[in-house]
Amino acid sequence: MSGPTESNGGARPASSPEEGAEWLRGKGKDADVVLSSRVRLARNLAGRPFMPRASRDEREEILDSCRSVILQSGLAQRMMWMALHLASKEERTLLVERHLISQQHARGRLSDGTGGLKEPRAVAASVPDERLSIMVNEEDHLRIQVIRAGLAFEEAYQAIDAVDDALEQRLDFAFSPRFGYLTACPTNVGTGARLSAMLHLPALKMTGELEKVKRAAQDMSLAVRGFYGEGSEAAGDFYQLSNQTTLGKSEHVLMHELEREILPQVIRYERSARAKLLDKRKNALEDQVHRAIGLLTHARLMSTEEAMHLLSQVRLGIVCEILKGTDLAAVSRLMLLIQPGHLQQVIGQSLTQEQRRTARATLVRSRLKTSSRKGAG
């Protein structure tokens, strides 16, 4: 088994921006709607103050204690460790774009609004697959997350349960016989588990039925968030659906409700909306998809938001079999590569916003034309 990889900035989660991020490859159960399934556990060390009540010295001690345990527990074949307070802005941006850390963790902001970029904090991630990541000193001392492609909560939960057990053999977690695992935010008390699915819902958006789904989700105490989770906006009709509370329900109950009852309904709604579009508005749908592919393969300037919207339309065209020669995996990779941090890594230099618009359009044109040729072949 390979050993851990440590870094104080300089290392990246994958040796290439196109490696890792397995969940973006467009595979897995119900992958036409569900890009990924994520299970996250919030854990805190017993006898240590919660963030942000801990002093800076205490937060540094927590960081050091967790680093040695995480890197020596054999959690994955290889684990990368990056100290975020020593990393560059570009490196932190890459980690956010790969969904390995939260935007809050990248900024170093504590829940009370204090803190900043020099706050002692880190992330550990399995490389190169990036299926496991552990944020240290975010809202809780540890935020453990496992991601799998498609609808795969049972697989993700089994993996994170093994990680949790391995860490708990060497770390004493704050736990109450009455309340369960103790967390900085009351909504996470109990199991400390947050289950979320990344969903692609363009047809529901086009048919005007998305708001009904959002209202139904809220009635069931589910949160609907944007592409990067809490505090972010939807991008390209991608949404995160997750449970809001953990107290009073076991992980298995939460998982069963989401994977067996709630998400199958959302999947059916989206597929039904796609069928309606193909039946009632086929010409309009085909026109929209082909206009999107036309813009993507010919435009000379493109913002991140526009590219995500157009790639969403192309993805819809692929899963509805309107576009025959375009590779779904290539489109999924492009959704990552067009993000500002990854785009600059591909180009190999820092770019202004205007330069990024030009470089993004050039990259998309090149990749989609290559993908179409391979698909046709």
C-alpha positions, 0 to 999 in steps of 0.5 A: 500500500502506498503511503500518505502524501503531505503538502504545505501547499504545492500539491494538487488533489490530482496530478492532472486537472482531468484526473480524479473527480470520479463522480464527474464521469457520468457513470453510476446508477441513474446517472442521467439525473443523479451525478453523485451521492455524498455522505458527510459526517460531522465529528468533534474531539471530546474535551476540545472546545468547538469552533470558534470557541477554541483558541488559535493554539487549540485549533493548531493542536486539533489540526496536528492531532488529526493530521497524524491520525488521518495520515497513519490510519490507512484510510485509502491507498494514498492520502493527500494532506494540504494545509489550507492556511499555507496554500495559495488562493489558486490551490484553494479554488481548485479544491472548492471546484472539485468539491473537496472543501467548502467555500467557507473552508477555503475562506477560513471563516468561522461560524461566528464570522471571525477568522480568515485565510491564516486560520489553521485548517487543512483537508485530506483527500484520497488520491487520485480518485478523490472519493474520500475527503476530510476537512479539518477545522471547518465548522466542526473539527472534522467533516468527513465526506465520501462521494460516489458516482450516480445514486449510490448512498449505500455504497457511500455509507459503507465506505464512510462508516469504515472510515469513521470506525478507523478514526474513532479507534484513535480519536475520542469523539464528543458523544452524548448517550442522550443526543448522539454525536455533538456538533457545532450546529444543532441541526447536525446533532445526533448522527452528524450525518448529511446525505446529499445528491447532486441532481441535473434537473433541466427538464423540470426547469424548462417545464416550470415544475422545478418550484413544485419539487423545491416546495415539496422538498422543503415540506419534507425538511430537505434542503435544495442548494446550488452547485457548491452547496450551502450559500451557492447558486444553481449552475447549469440546472444542477442542484444539491438535495440533502437532509436538514436535520440529523437528530432522532433518525439513524443513518439507515433511516435517512439513507432509506428515505432519500435513496428509496423514497424521495430521490426515485420520485424526483428522478421520475419527475425529471424523466417524465418532464423530459418525455413531455418535452420530447412528445409535446415540444420536440422541435423546440427542445431539439432547437435549444440543444443544437443551438447550445452545441452550436454556441459552444463549438463556435463562440469566441468569448464565454463566461462560466455561467453561460458555459455551464448553462449551455453544457447543461443543455448539451447534457440533456440532449445526450441523455434524451438521445438528441445528440448521438456523437457527443461523449457524456464523460467529455461534457462532464469533464468540461463542467469542471475544466471551465471553472476559473481555477481549473481553466487557469491550471489547464492554460498554465498561467493566471488570467484576467476575467476577460482572458478567461472568457477567451480561453474558456471558449477556445477550450470548449470548442476544441474539446467538444469537436474532438469528442464529437469526432471520437463519438462519430468514429 
